[in-house]
Amino acid sequence: MVLAEGAGGLAVPLTEDLLTIDFARENGWDSILVTSGKLGSLNHTILSMEALKQRGMNLCGTVYNYCASADPLIDEDSPRMICRYLVRFGYKPVLVKVPKVDMEHLPEIDFSPIFGV
């Protein structure tokens, strides 16, 4: 298995005429969205789901990163909303939460729901 990161988002131009999302589509790659509870992240995540769906691309799941600067209520509710929109766009509601990382006690995170292993 090989992971390729499209840093910056799906609509980042790779060339004058090619977006990251279109490069991924041309290569037949599945997608994983990474998001958080920061302001604007829910908007970006839902727009990304919509763009993937419009192009007929597979979304394997979403990784939700803990963000210390996020509003606690938004941070708590965003995963629920993400799952709701995954279903709305016809994707399985697969979401893996990444908690706050303490370098002395690294968490074990189960990514098998995304990778199907």
N, C-alpha and C positions, 0 to 999 in steps of 0.2 A: 504494500500500500504506500502510495506517495501522496503527501499533502503539499499543495501549492497555495501560498498565501497571496491574496489580492489586496494588499495593503491600501487602505484609504477608502475602500468601498467598491461596489460593483460598477459604478459609472465613472471610474477613473480612466482617463484615456491612456492607452499604452502607446499609441501612435496618433498621428493627426486624424486617422479614420477608424480606429479600433478601440472599443471600450473593453475593460476587463471582463465584463459579463459576456460580451460577444466572443471574446477569445476562449473563455471557458465553454461556451456553447459549441463553438466550432470544434473543440477537442472532446466533446461529449462528457465533460466532467460534471459530477454531482457537486452540490454546494452545501456548505455549513456556514450559517450566519453567526457572528460573534457580536454580542451586544451587552448593554449594562443599563443601570437606572439613571444615567446622566441625562440632563435636560436635552431633548431632541433625539435620544436614542430610540425611543419607541417609534417615533415618526420614521426615522431612517430604516428601522427594521421592517416595518410594515410596507414601506415603499420598495424595499429590496425584495420582500416576498412577492409583491405584485409584479415587479420586473421579471423575476424568475418565472413566475406563472405565465406571464404573457409570452415568454420565449419557450415555453414548454419544458423548462428545466426542472430537474429533481432537486429537492431540498431535503437532505438527510436529517437535519435537525438544527437546533440553535444552542449555542453556548452562552450562558448568562453569567457575566463576570460581576462579582461584588465590586462596588465602587464606593469608597469612603466618603466622597463628596456628594453622593446622591441623597436626595430627600428620603428619609426612612419610609414614608408612606408610598412614594413612587417606587422605591426599591422593592417594597413588599408586594405591590400590585402588578408591576410590569410583567413578571413571569406568567401570571394568569392571563393578562391581555395578549401576550405573545402566543400562548397556546390557543387562545380563542381565534386569533387571526391565522395561525397555521391551519386550523381546521377550516376556517372560512375560505382559504385559498386551496383547499383540497389536499393539504399535507398532513402527515401524522403529527400529533402534538408532542414531538420529541424535544425536550429541553433539559439540558444538563447545567446545573448551577455550580459555579466555581466560587467557593467562599473566600473570605479574607484570608490571604496567605501570610502565615507567620513563619519566617525562615527557620525557626527552631523546631516547629511542629508542622511540617508540610502535610497538607490534607491528601488523603487518597480519594481520587475522583474517578467514578465509573463512567467512562465514555462509551461503553458497549451499546447503549441505546442508539447512539448515532452511527457507530461503525458496524453494528449488527454482529458482533463477535461474542 
